[in-house]
Amino acid sequence: MRSLVFHEFGEPAEVLHLEDSPEPTAKAGEVVVRMLATPVNPSDLMTVRGIYGKLPTLPATPGFEGVGIVESGNGAYAKFLQGKRVAVLNGTTGNWRDKTLISAKQAVPLAKDLSVEQAAMFFINPATAYIMMRQVLAIPAGEWLLQSAAASALGRMVIRLGQLFGFKTISVVRREEQADELRQLGTNAAIVFDPEKDAADKLHEMVKTLTNDQGVRFAIDPVGGATASAMVDCLASEARMLLFGTLCDQPIAFSPRSIMTAGASIEGFWLSRWMQQQKLFGKIRLMKQIAKLIQQGTLASEVAESYPLEQYAEAVLASEKPGRSGKVLLRISDAC
């Protein structure tokens, strides 16, 4: 059995190695899943680099999500899952391998009409976008949402959620061609803002103009650093801003008065922590809602390229190519 393994933290294309590993065996409450496909997510690469919020004991295999077929299991629910295609939510053993071992509770049965590609990307981006918009912020129709890194897969989902539920999106990107693309997708406004070239006041003034000097009551940022810092000054009275990533790995800097006088709040959102706080029936209901929205296209993910497992280095490099549109997938097995 093949597994992608890293023995030290570093650049993924350099420290990952395809190795032979023993076949997993399920203990009580566990299932063995034969993997079909798995995406290359920023969180996976941050883990390999040693800069993610939660790091594994080395050696380790990356891959937080993916899709596979349950081959075997130990326990009543595990036996029920046997032979079923499932979304594999894996924070321990990693999905970049032929077969993986997870708790049966981390295997989510999927509808048969969901494609392998969409099933592989079922959880992280769709769930994060939906939960932030509908569960955490619960943005009312007609309100503005300001989002950075808006050309990402998740950013596009947020735009489509806005169209579906009636809230308006201001999408911040770094290049004009991205802004044009998002306007065609349906964002209400697109702003080109690069903190390495533009003064923070540029973002503030453009948001004020769009919102009749009111600012925004809702904002989300996966970047951090100067981008998130500039967004803080765009917040309206009693606004809420969610931080859900650290793509630039730099701290946020702003005057306390930016949120004191407005009574605004800045909160962190981490999907795995939020999910751990939910009850089983709530999770099941959430998964059904997400599956429906994926099938409708609202939470569907674009696929840019796919690579066989042995071409992992090419896949990693392609996933971080500037201007890339869509996710990069690792194809592990074509047999369903």
C-alpha positions in Angstrom: 0.0 0.0 0.0 1.2 3.5 -0.9 1.3 6.5 1.4 2.6 10.0 0.9 4.7 10.7 4.1 6.8 13.6 5.4 9.4 13.0 8.1 10.2 16.7 8.6 8.3 19.9 8.1 9.2 21.9 5.0 8.3 22.6 1.4 5.8 19.9 0.4 7.3 19.1 -3.0 10.6 18.5 -1.3 9.7 16.7 2.0 6.9 14.5 0.8 7.8 11.0 -0.3 5.7 8.1 -1.7 6.4 5.1 0.6 5.1 1.6 1.1 3.2 1.2 4.3 1.3 -1.7 6.1 -2.4 -2.3 5.4 -4.5 -0.7 8.1 -6.7 -2.8 10.4 -9.9 -1.5 12.0 -10.3 -1.6 15.7 -13.7 -1.0 17.5 -15.5 1.9 16.0 -13.1 2.3 13.1 -13.4 1.8 9.3 -10.8 1.2 6.6 -11.5 3.3 3.5 -10.1 2.8 0.1 -9.4 6.3 -1.2 -10.6 7.4 -4.6 -9.6 11.1 -4.6 -8.5 13.9 -2.3 -8.0 17.6 -2.9 -4.8 19.6 -2.3 -6.0 22.3 0.2 -4.1 25.2 1.7 -4.5 23.6 5.2 -2.8 20.4 3.9 0.2 22.3 2.7 0.4 24.5 5.8 0.5 21.3 7.9 3.4 19.9 5.9 5.2 23.2 6.3 4.6 23.1 10.0 2.6 26.3 10.3 -1.0 25.0 10.7 -2.9 25.5 14.0 -2.7 21.8 14.9 0.3 19.7 13.8 0.7 15.9 13.6 3.4 13.8 15.2 6.0 12.9 12.6 6.2 11.0 10.4 2.8 11.9 9.1 0.6 11.8 6.0 -1.4 14.9 4.9 -4.9 15.2 3.6 -7.9 16.4 5.7 -10.7 15.5 3.3 -11.5 13.2 0.4 -13.8 10.5 -0.9 -13.5 6.7 -0.7 -15.2 3.3 -0.4 -15.5 1.7 3.1 -13.7 -1.7 2.7 -14.1 -3.0 6.3 -15.0 -1.9 9.8 -15.3 -3.0 13.4 -18.6 -2.3 15.1 -22.3 -2.0 14.2 -22.2 1.4 12.5 -18.9 0.5 10.8 -20.5 -2.6 9.4 -23.4 -0.5 8.1 -21.0 1.7 6.2 -19.2 -1.2 4.5 -19.2 -0.9 0.7 -20.6 2.6 0.9 -19.0 5.7 -0.7 -18.2 8.2 2.0 -16.7 11.6 2.5 -13.5 11.0 4.6 -13.0 13.6 7.3 -9.5 12.9 8.6 -7.5 14.9 11.1 -5.3 12.1 12.2 -4.1 9.4 9.7 -4.2 11.5 6.5 -5.9 10.8 3.2 -3.0 11.1 0.7 -2.7 7.3 0.6 -4.3 4.2 -1.0 -6.2 3.3 2.2 -6.8 5.2 5.4 -8.1 4.3 8.9 -10.6 6.7 10.6 -13.3 6.6 13.2 -16.6 5.5 11.7 -18.1 8.8 12.9 -15.8 10.6 10.5 -17.2 8.8 7.5 -20.2 10.6 5.9 -22.3 8.5 3.5 -22.8 10.3 0.2 -25.5 10.4 -2.4 -24.8 8.2 -5.4 -25.4 11.0 -7.9 -22.7 13.2 -6.5 -19.6 13.0 -8.7 -16.3 11.7 -7.3 -14.8 15.2 -7.8 -17.5 17.0 -5.9 -17.5 14.2 -3.2 -13.8 14.6 -2.7 -14.3 18.3 -1.9 -17.5 17.8 0.0 -16.5 19.2 3.3 -13.9 21.8 4.0 -14.9 24.7 1.7 -18.6 24.0 1.3 -19.1 23.5 5.1 -17.0 26.5 6.0 -18.8 28.8 3.6 -22.3 27.6 4.6 -21.7 27.6 8.3 -20.1 31.0 8.4 -22.8 32.6 6.3 -25.9 30.8 7.6 -25.0 29.5 11.1 -22.4 31.8 12.7 -23.1 35.2 11.0 -26.6 34.5 9.8 -26.5 37.4 7.4 -29.9 38.9 6.7 -31.1 39.5 3.2 -30.1 43.0 2.0 -27.0 43.3 4.2 -23.4 43.7 2.8 -20.7 41.1 3.4 -17.0 42.1 2.8 -14.8 39.1 1.9 -11.1 38.9 1.0 -9.4 36.2 -1.2 -12.7 36.2 -3.0 -11.4 34.5 -6.1 -10.8 31.3 -4.1 -13.1 28.3 -4.3 -14.7 29.3 -1.0 -15.0 32.9 -2.1 -17.0 31.9 -5.1 -19.3 29.8 -3.0 -19.9 32.8 -0.7 -20.9 34.9 -3.8 -23.4 32.2 -4.9 -24.8 31.9 -1.3 -25.3 35.6 -1.4 -27.3 35.3 -4.6 -29.4 32.4 -3.1 -30.1 34.0 0.3 -30.2 37.7 -0.7 -27.2 39.2 1.0 -24.8 41.4 -1.0 -21.1 40.7 -1.5 -18.1 43.0 -1.8 -15.3 40.8 -3.1 -11.7 41.9 -2.6 -9.1 40.5 -5.0 -5.5 41.4 -6.0 -5.9 41.5 -9.8 -8.3 43.2 -12.2 -8.9 40.0 -14.2 -10.1 38.3 -11.0 -12.4 41.2 -10.3 -14.0 40.9 -13.8 -14.4 37.2 -13.4 -16.2 37.6 -10.1 -18.5 40.4 -11.5 -19.5 37.9 -14.2 -20.1 35.3 -11.5 -22.5 37.7 -9.7 -20.8 39.5 -6.9 -22.4 42.9 -6.2 -19.1 44.7 -6.1 -15.4 43.7 -6.7 -12.5 45.7 -5.4 -8.9 45.3 -6.5 -6.7 45.8 -3.4 -3.1 44.7 -3.0 -1.7 45.8 0.4 1.8 45.6 -1.1 0.9 48.3 -3.6 -2.1 50.1 -2.2 -2.7 52.3 0.9 -5.1 50.8 3.4 -7.3 53.9 2.9 -8.1 52.8 -0.6 -10.1 49.8 0.6 -11.8 51.9 3.3 -12.9 54.7 0.9 -14.2 52.2 -1.7 -16.3 50.3 0.8 -17.6 53.6 2.2 -18.7 54.7 -1.2 -20.5 51.4 -1.9 -22.3 51.4 1.5 -23.3 55.1 1.6 -20.6 55.8 4.3 -22.0 53.1 6.6 -19.4 50.4 6.3 -20.2 46.7 6.4 -21.8 44.8 9.3 -20.3 41.5 8.2 -16.8 40.6 7.0 -14.7 37.4 6.6 -11.0 37.1 6.0 -8.7 34.0 5.4 -5.6 36.1 4.7 -4.6 38.0 7.8 -1.8 40.6 7.8 -2.3 43.9 6.0 -5.4 42.8 4.1 -7.3 41.9 7.3 -5.9 45.1 9.0 -7.4 47.2 6.2 -10.7 45.4 6.5 -11.1 46.3 10.1 -11.5 50.0 9.2 -14.4 49.1 6.9 -16.6 47.7 9.8 -19.9 49.4 10.6 -21.5 49.8 14.0 -21.9 46.5 15.8 -20.3 44.7 12.9 -18.8 41.2 13.1 -15.7 40.0 11.4 -14.6 36.3 11.2 -11.0 35.3 10.7 -10.7 31.8 9.3 -7.2 31.6 7.8 -3.7 32.8 7.8 -2.7 32.7 4.1 0.0 35.4 4.6 1.1 34.3 8.1 1.4 37.9 9.3 -0.3 39.5 12.3 -3.1 42.0 12.1 -2.5 45.5 13.2 -5.2 48.1 13.9 -6.1 50.8 16.4 -8.4 49.6 19.2 -10.6 52.6 18.4 -11.5 50.9 15.1 -13.7 48.5 17.0 -14.2 50.3 20.3 -16.2 53.2 18.8 -18.2 51.1 16.5 -18.8 48.3 19.0 -17.6 45.9 16.4 -16.2 42.4 17.2 -13.5 40.3 15.6 -13.8 36.5 16.1 -12.0 33.4 15.0 -13.6 30.5 13.2 -12.1 27.1 12.9 -14.3 24.4 11.2 -13.1 21.4 13.2 -13.6 23.2 16.5 -17.1 24.3 15.5 -18.1 20.8 14.3 -16.9 19.2 17.6 -19.4 21.4 19.5 -22.4 20.2 17.4 -24.7 17.2 18.2 -24.9 14.2 15.9 -28.3 15.0 14.5 -27.3 18.6 13.8 -24.3 17.3 11.9 -26.4 14.9 9.8 -28.9 17.7 9.0 -26.0 20.0 8.0 -24.5 17.3 5.7 -27.8 16.9 3.9 -28.1 20.7 3.4 -24.6 20.9 2.0 -25.1 17.9 -0.3 -28.3 19.5 -1.7 -26.5 22.8 -2.3 -23.6 21.1 -4.0 -26.0 19.3 -6.3 -27.7 22.6 -7.1 -24.4 24.2 -7.9 -24.3 26.7 -5.1 -21.6 24.9 -3.2 -20.0 23.1 -6.1 -16.2 23.3 -6.5 -14.4 23.8 -9.7 -11.6 21.4 -10.6 -8.6 22.9 -12.3 -6.4 19.8 -12.7 -6.1 16.3 -11.3 -3.0 14.2 -10.9 -2.3 10.5 -10.0 -0.9 10.0 -6.5 2.7 9.4 -7.8 2.6 12.9 -9.4 2.2 14.6 -6.0 5.0 17.1 -6.5 3.4 18.4 -9.7 0.0 18.6 -7.9 1.4 20.6 -5.0 3.1 23.1 -7.3 0.0 23.4 -9.5 -2.2 24.1 -6.4 -0.2 27.2 -5.6 0.1 28.6 -9.1 -0.9 32.3 -9.1 -4.2 32.9 -10.9 -5.3 29.2 -10.8 -9.0 28.8 -11.0 -10.4 25.7 -9.3 -9.0 23.0 -7.0 -6.2 20.5 -7.7 -7.1 16.9 -7.0 -5.0 13.8 -6.3 -6.6 10.7 -8.1 -5.8 7.7 -5.9 -8.0 5.0 -7.5 -10.3 5.1 -10.5 -12.2 2.0 -9.4 -15.5 2.8 -7.6 
